[in-house]
Amino acid sequence: MLSHIVTAGVVLLTPVLFSYFLLRVIGSNLRRRSMVKKATITRSAFGERKATVVGFFHPYCNAGGGGERVLWAAIRATQEKWDDVLCAVYTGDQDADKETILSTVKSRFDIHLDHSRVVFLFLSTRHYVSATTYPHFTLLGQSLGSLILAWDAFTLLVPDIFIDTMGYAFTLPMAKLMFGIPTGAYVHYPTISTDMLSSISSSTGTRVRVKLLYWKLFAILYGLCGKGIDVIMCNSSWTAGHLRSLWSNRMSTISVVFPPVAVEALTDAIPLSRNGIEMKREKVILCIAQFRPEKKHDLIIDSFAHFLRENPSLNDTQLVLIGSVRHSEDRTRVYDLRLLAHEKGIKDKVVFVCDASWGDILQWLGRSWIGVNAMWNEHFGIGVVEYQAAGLISVVHNSGGPKMDIVIPGTGFHATTKEEFADGYRKALELEGQEVAKVRQAARKSAGRFTEKVFAEKWLEAMAKLLQLERTG
C-alpha cells in the first residue's frame, strides 16, 4: 500500500517539478538576454554606477485615473529616496511616447519626475487583458491574458524587482517562479471579491450554479497568487478585508496604504474663507471619475433629474461631470450619457469636461458645492478625498472605501438609490451659514489622512523591504 502511495505521489509531482524547472530554465535564459539591454539603459542614466531596475507593470499607465496617480506618486517617491534606482514602466500605450506620457503626468497630476531615471517598455499584446476580448469567462480570460502580456514584458526586460500596480495578480507568481526576483503588489481592487460570491450564492437555477462554481474555482486560483508576492499593499480597508479573506495565508503582511491625494495643493489653492467670511460657492454638483460603466454616471444623471423635479426652488443647480476618455468605448459612453441627459430633459444643466487638466479641475473644485460618487463598492475614491480637501460636501454611495474610510459622520451623506442621492443633494444645498462652514472644515480635516506625504512614507517602507530582498538575495 505504501509503495502505491509513493508511486502515485511521484506520478503527480513529476510534471509539477518538471514545469517548475522548465520555467526556471526559460527564466534564466531570458534574464541573461536582458543583461545587455539592462546595462545599456542604466548606463545612460547612471554612467558606470550600479543601478537597480524596478519594473512597474501598469499596461494603462496613460489613462489618467486614480490608479495612475498611485503609480506616478510611487515612482516620484522612489526617485527622491534612492538615486541608484531606475524605474521601468511596462505599458501598452503605444499611441504615446515617453515625453507625451510624462507631460500628461505633469499636467494631470502636478507630479514632476526625473525623466532620465524612468523608462517605458511598450507592450504589443495589451488586447489580451481587455474585457472586450472575452465575451465569456472574462475574469479567467483577462487573468490568463495577463500572463501573455507579462511574457511580452519580460522578453523586453527582466527587472531586478517586479511590482504590479494595476491588479494583474497572476503575473506575480510568474515572475517569482521564472526569475526568483522580489515581487510587490499594490492592489486597488481584488479581481474577485467575497461580495461577488455572496451576491449569487443564494440564487437558484442551473446557469447561476455554474457561474457560482466558476467564480469559486477562480477564487481558489486567485488565492494561490498571494503566495507569490513578497510585499502586498492595498488602497483601503474594504480592499484589505477582501484580500485577507481570499489571500488568508498572507493576512499579517497585507498593509493598507491609502492612495496619494493632492490635499496640500488643494488646501493651498482653495481657501474656505477669507477674512473670516465663507468663500462663495455656486450650486454645482461635481463628479470627478473616469467615464467607465462602474462609475455609474447614469445613476448620477438620473438622480439629478429626480432632484430637479422634486426641488423646483433649486432648479438653478448644475451637474458637472469630469473624467478622462481612454478609448473609443469611453467616447461612446460619453455620447450615451449626453443622450440620457437629453432624454431626461436636463441637457442644458449637465456639463461634460473630458480629459481636464489639473488647472481646470482645481477651478471646478473651487466653484462647486457638492461632490458626488455613485460607484457601488468603490475600492477607495481619490476623487472623494479631493472633494473633501477642496471643502465640498460629499454625497457618495453607501459602500466600499467612501463609506468605510473617507466620508465619516459630519463630512457628507451616504446614498444608494436615485431618491437617496437626490435627497443628499437637497440636504447639502440647504445647509447655510455656520452649519455649512462646519461641515466643510470637518471634510478638509478628514482629508488630511490621505496626503501625498503619508502615502510616500508608507510606500517607501514597502519599497525598502523589496530593495533589501533584492540586495541580500
Solvent accessible surface area in square Angstrom, and as a share of the most:
residue,aa,sasa,rsa
1,M,175,0.78
2,L,133,0.66
3,S,74,0.47
4,H,133,0.59
5,I,104,0.53
6,V,83,0.48
7,T,81,0.47
8,A,51,0.40
9,G,26,0.25
10,V,88,0.50
11,V,99,0.57
12,L,128,0.64
13,L,102,0.51
14,T,75,0.44
15,P,75,0.47
16,V,92,0.53
17,L,90,0.45
18,F,134,0.56
19,S,55,0.36
20,Y,77,0.29
21,F,121,0.50
22,L,84,0.42
23,L,60,0.30
24,R,86,0.31
25,V,86,0.49
26,I,56,0.29
27,G,0,0.00
28,S,49,0.32
29,N,61,0.31
30,L,5,0.03
31,R,83,0.30
32,R,141,0.51
33,R,165,0.60
34,S,5,0.03
35,M,120,0.54
36,V,114,0.65
37,K,76,0.32
38,K,32,0.14
39,A,40,0.31
40,T,75,0.44
41,I,29,0.15
42,T,15,0.09
43,R,122,0.45
44,S,98,0.63
45,A,28,0.21
46,F,14,0.06
47,G,37,0.36
48,E,155,0.69
49,R,127,0.46
50,K,183,0.78
51,A,15,0.12
52,T,10,0.06
53,V,0,0.00
54,V,0,0.00
55,G,0,0.00
56,F,0,0.00
57,F,0,0.00
58,H,1,0.00
59,P,0,0.00
60,Y,36,0.14
61,C,1,0.01
62,N,44,0.23
63,A,14,0.11
64,G,8,0.08
65,G,6,0.05
66,G,32,0.30
67,G,20,0.20
68,E,10,0.04
69,R,3,0.01
70,V,0,0.00
71,L,0,0.00
72,W,1,0.01
73,A,3,0.03
74,A,0,0.00
75,I,0,0.00
76,R,47,0.17
77,A,5,0.04
78,T,0,0.00
79,Q,10,0.04
80,E,136,0.61
81,K,121,0.51
82,W,39,0.14
83,D,88,0.45
84,D,39,0.20
85,V,0,0.00
86,L,0,0.00
87,C,0,0.00
88,A,0,0.00
89,V,0,0.00
90,Y,0,0.00
91,T,0,0.00
92,G,7,0.07
93,D,12,0.06
94,Q,111,0.49
95,D,134,0.70
96,A,12,0.09
97,D,83,0.43
98,K,56,0.24
99,E,96,0.43
100,T,67,0.39
101,I,1,0.00
102,L,7,0.03
103,S,66,0.43
104,T,46,0.27
105,V,4,0.02
106,K,112,0.48
107,S,57,0.37
108,R,40,0.15
109,F,6,0.02
110,D,65,0.34
111,I,2,0.01
112,H,105,0.47
113,L,19,0.10
114,D,56,0.29
115,H,75,0.34
116,S,64,0.41
117,R,35,0.13
118,V,0,0.00
119,V,28,0.16
120,F,20,0.08
121,L,11,0.06
122,F,69,0.29
123,L,2,0.01
124,S,73,0.47
125,T,27,0.16
126,R,57,0.21
127,H,98,0.44
128,Y,74,0.28
129,V,2,0.01
130,S,29,0.19
131,A,55,0.43
132,T,100,0.58
133,T,58,0.34
134,Y,42,0.16
135,P,111,0.70
136,H,138,0.61
137,F,123,0.51
138,T,43,0.25
139,L,35,0.17
140,L,52,0.26
141,G,11,0.11
142,Q,44,0.20
143,S,9,0.06
144,L,86,0.43
145,G,2,0.02
146,S,0,0.00
147,L,53,0.26
148,I,76,0.38
149,L,0,0.00
150,A,0,0.00
151,W,106,0.37
152,D,20,0.10
153,A,0,0.00
154,F,0,0.00
155,T,51,0.30
156,L,54,0.27
157,L,0,0.00
158,V,0,0.00
159,P,0,0.00
160,D,16,0.08
161,I,0,0.00
162,F,0,0.00
163,I,0,0.00
164,D,3,0.01
165,T,0,0.00
166,M,58,0.26
167,G,20,0.19
168,Y,31,0.12
169,A,7,0.05
170,F,22,0.09
171,T,0,0.00
172,L,1,0.00
173,P,29,0.18
174,M,30,0.13
175,A,0,0.00
176,K,54,0.23
177,L,71,0.36
178,M,3,0.02
179,F,7,0.03
180,G,40,0.39
181,I,1,0.01
182,P,13,0.08
183,T,0,0.00
184,G,0,0.00
185,A,1,0.01
186,Y,0,0.00
187,V,6,0.03
188,H,23,0.10
189,Y,72,0.27
190,P,0,0.00
191,T,37,0.21
192,I,0,0.00
193,S,2,0.02
194,T,44,0.26
195,D,41,0.21
196,M,40,0.18
197,L,31,0.15
198,S,69,0.45
199,S,70,0.45
200,I,29,0.15
201,S,64,0.41
202,S,102,0.66
203,S,51,0.33
204,T,112,0.65
205,G,33,0.32
206,T,93,0.54
207,R,213,0.78
208,V,43,0.25
209,R,142,0.52
210,V,85,0.49
211,K,94,0.40
212,L,27,0.13
213,L,105,0.52
214,Y,35,0.13
215,W,28,0.10
216,K,102,0.43
217,L,98,0.49
218,F,3,0.01
219,A,13,0.10
220,I,107,0.54
221,L,78,0.39
222,Y,3,0.01
223,G,12,0.11
224,L,93,0.46
225,C,6,0.03
226,G,0,0.00
227,K,130,0.55
228,G,6,0.06
229,I,3,0.02
230,D,46,0.24
231,V,15,0.09
232,I,1,0.00
233,M,1,0.00
234,C,0,0.00
235,N,1,0.00
236,S,0,0.00
237,S,43,0.27
238,W,16,0.06
239,T,0,0.00
240,A,0,0.00
241,G,41,0.40
242,H,16,0.07
243,L,0,0.00
244,R,82,0.30
245,S,65,0.42
246,L,24,0.12
247,W,1,0.00
248,S,70,0.45
249,N,76,0.39
250,R,35,0.13
251,M,107,0.48
252,S,113,0.73
253,T,63,0.37
254,I,6,0.03
255,S,52,0.34
256,V,44,0.25
257,V,3,0.02
258,F,49,0.20
259,P,2,0.01
260,P,0,0.00
261,V,0,0.00
262,A,3,0.02
263,V,7,0.04
264,E,72,0.32
265,A,36,0.28
266,L,0,0.00
267,T,38,0.22
268,D,122,0.63
269,A,54,0.42
270,I,11,0.06
271,P,47,0.29
272,L,21,0.10
273,S,49,0.32
274,R,138,0.50
275,N,146,0.75
276,G,77,0.74
277,I,125,0.63
278,E,61,0.27
279,M,57,0.26
280,K,185,0.78
281,R,20,0.07
282,E,73,0.33
283,K,74,0.32
284,V,3,0.01
285,I,0,0.00
286,L,0,0.00
287,C,2,0.01
288,I,16,0.08
289,A,14,0.11
290,Q,18,0.08
291,F,0,0.00
292,R,50,0.18
293,P,81,0.51
294,E,67,0.30
295,K,21,0.09
296,K,82,0.35
297,H,5,0.02
298,D,68,0.35
299,L,38,0.19
300,I,1,0.00
301,I,0,0.00
302,D,33,0.17
303,S,0,0.00
304,F,0,0.00
305,A,2,0.02
306,H,31,0.14
307,F,0,0.00
308,L,20,0.10
309,R,138,0.50
310,E,108,0.48
311,N,19,0.10
312,P,93,0.58
313,S,98,0.63
314,L,21,0.10
315,N,77,0.40
316,D,92,0.48
317,T,1,0.01
318,Q,53,0.24
319,L,0,0.00
320,V,0,0.00
321,L,0,0.00
322,I,3,0.01
323,G,7,0.07
324,S,15,0.10
325,V,26,0.15
326,R,81,0.29
327,H,58,0.26
328,S,64,0.41
329,E,74,0.33
330,D,0,0.00
331,R,141,0.51
332,T,78,0.45
333,R,59,0.21
334,V,10,0.06
335,Y,129,0.49
336,D,73,0.38
337,L,13,0.06
338,R,115,0.42
339,L,76,0.38
340,L,38,0.19
341,A,1,0.01
342,H,103,0.46
343,E,128,0.57
344,K,74,0.31
345,G,65,0.62
346,I,13,0.06
347,K,112,0.47
348,D,124,0.64
349,K,67,0.28
350,V,14,0.08
351,V,45,0.26
352,F,26,0.11
353,V,29,0.16
354,C,52,0.31
355,D,91,0.47
356,A,10,0.08
357,S,45,0.29
358,W,18,0.06
359,G,46,0.44
360,D,63,0.33
361,I,1,0.00
362,L,38,0.19
363,Q,105,0.47
364,W,29,0.10
365,L,0,0.00
366,G,25,0.24
367,R,80,0.29
368,S,0,0.00
369,W,39,0.14
370,I,0,0.00
371,G,0,0.00
372,V,0,0.00
373,N,10,0.05
374,A,2,0.01
375,M,11,0.05
376,W,126,0.44
377,N,8,0.04
378,E,4,0.02
379,H,32,0.14
380,F,1,0.01
381,G,5,0.05
382,I,22,0.11
383,G,13,0.12
384,V,0,0.00
385,V,0,0.00
386,E,5,0.02
387,Y,1,0.00
388,Q,0,0.00
389,A,0,0.00
390,A,0,0.00
391,G,0,0.00
392,L,0,0.00
393,I,0,0.00
394,S,0,0.00
395,V,0,0.00
396,V,0,0.00
397,H,15,0.07
398,N,62,0.32
399,S,14,0.09
400,G,3,0.03
401,G,0,0.00
402,P,0,0.00
403,K,90,0.38
404,M,104,0.46
405,D,10,0.05
406,I,0,0.00
407,V,1,0.01
408,I,69,0.35
409,P,129,0.81
410,G,47,0.46
411,T,1,0.01
412,G,20,0.19
413,F,54,0.22
414,H,75,0.34
415,A,2,0.01
416,T,63,0.37
417,T,63,0.37
418,K,59,0.25
419,E,82,0.37
420,E,81,0.36
421,F,0,0.00
422,A,4,0.03
423,D,52,0.27
424,G,4,0.04
425,Y,0,0.00
426,R,69,0.25
427,K,86,0.37
428,A,0,0.00
429,L,16,0.08
430,E,96,0.43
431,L,23,0.11
432,E,130,0.58
433,G,52,0.50
434,Q,157,0.70
435,E,101,0.45
436,V,7,0.04
437,A,8,0.07
438,K,148,0.63
439,V,24,0.14
440,R,3,0.01
441,Q,103,0.46
442,A,37,0.28
443,A,0,0.00
444,R,44,0.16
445,K,170,0.72
446,S,7,0.05
447,A,0,0.00
448,G,36,0.35
449,R,94,0.34
450,F,1,0.00
451,T,17,0.10
452,E,35,0.16
453,K,136,0.58
454,V,53,0.30
455,F,2,0.01
456,A,27,0.21
457,E,90,0.41
458,K,92,0.39
459,W,1,0.00
460,L,38,0.19
461,E,105,0.47
462,A,7,0.06
463,M,1,0.00
464,A,45,0.35
465,K,125,0.53
466,L,1,0.00
467,L,5,0.02
468,Q,108,0.48
469,L,81,0.40
470,E,43,0.19
471,R,118,0.43
472,T,95,0.55
473,G,102,0.98
